[in-house]
Amino acid sequence: MSATPTPSQQCPPSLELKGLGKQYAGGFWGLREFSALLQPGITGILGPNGAGKSTLLRMLATLSTPSAGEICWKGERVPTGGLHWGQVLRERLGYLPQDFGVYPQLNAIEFLGYLAAAKGLSPRSARARIDDLIALLNLQHCAKQALGGYSGGMRQRVGIAQALLNDPELLILDEPTIGLDLAERAAFRHLLAELAQDRIILLSTHIVSDLEATAEDILMMAGGRLIARDSADSLAFALQGQVWLWTVPFKDVEALRQRWLVAGMLKRPQGMQLRVLSPVAPHIDARAAEPNLEDAYLWATRPRAAQAEAA
Ligand SMILES: Nc1ncnc2c1ncn2[C@@H]1O[C@H](COP(=O)(O)OP(=O)(O)OP(=O)(O)O)[C@@H](O)[C@H]1O
């Protein structure tokens, strides 16, 4: 991959969210009191279904208005009301939504050209930009084929290309690696690392290993709130001494899964090896293991009853 685009703006981007909230019709808060200062680099967002990740990202993509709180871009408050709310952000952001759709009859060049026009790029700069992005996303071999015939991974790469059309300082990616195979995911991680030099990248995913490999800063969300923020290593380290490997007879597995928070299972000749998350050893035969980000995530988002028991 080559010709990485760089934002032209001189001042490094910063995005500050202060007590941001979103209340949906019916009164339900999909996001509550969310505060964070985001700077260039990759910030990963982890959270179970319904945690509020898309609610947050859609708001930052200016597709929905905040019900509470403030957004500041480079220290300046972004007006969050009125017809032109979010204009300042809109000009600087690229967004890949979770449900990214394409016009199946268009090819990649035509589709990106159409979106470039909608974003206000001149035909000349759009053409040069699209050529760069086709090369960057490794789409040369299929750029003139109709998108309807693309694999999920190829379509996702077109989605990433469209998010980069305006050389954004803020790149918002909602589940970008869905549909990518292992090699494509590895290539995508490299691309993100290159792009993150001088822009803020917000990356929401359920694939914990993608964040472990790319994001230096991780926001964990649950129930519409920010519940933890740190590096992957620090989040995992906080669980030191609370992760156990314990091999049990196959017949006991179901009962033990009801009793303990089991982060993983591995079939062994002697029985099933459970990976148990608990402040105390589940059994005298259990031995301590190195915690990882997935353990930290499962622990932070464990059901309330289990949290009360552990307290
Ligand atoms: N338009 C809407 N109207 C009412 N409630 C909504 C709306 N959109 C989302 N919600 C609710 O807000 C909460 C947060 O949803 P959101 O889609 O942001 O979660 P998420 O973390 O992105 O989940 P997923 O991983 O499943 O995409 C959920 O309880 C959801 O049902």
The ligand as a Gaussian input file, in Angstrom:
#p B3LYP/6-31G(d) Opt

LIG

0 1
 N      -33.328000       4.775000      16.940000
 C      -33.421000       4.239000      18.157000
 N      -34.533000       4.376000      18.906000
 C      -34.623000       3.848000      20.136000
 N      -33.637000       3.154000      20.743000
 C      -32.496000       2.989000      20.041000
 C      -32.327000       3.510000      18.724000
 N      -31.074000       3.193000      18.286000
 C      -30.505000       2.485000      19.293000
 N      -31.352000       2.372000      20.338000
 C      -31.075000       1.700000      21.607000
 O      -29.939000       2.341000      22.212000
 C      -29.091000       1.376000      22.828000
 C      -27.697000       1.476000      22.237000
 O      -27.764000       1.026000      20.884000
 P      -26.499000       1.044000      19.910000
 O      -26.958000       0.610000      18.566000
 O      -25.824000       2.334000      20.031000
 O      -25.592000      -0.094000      20.582000
 P      -24.278000      -0.774000      20.021000
 O      -23.295000      -0.784000      21.158000
 O      -23.851000      -0.109000      18.762000
 O      -24.788000      -2.248000      19.734000
 P      -24.376000      -3.270000      18.542000
 O      -23.029000      -3.799000      18.928000
 O      -25.450000      -4.313000      18.637000
 O      -24.392000      -2.508000      17.259000
 C      -29.745000       0.008000      22.601000
 O      -30.490000      -0.323000      23.752000
 C      -30.670000       0.244000      21.422000
 O      -31.791000      -0.611000      21.458000

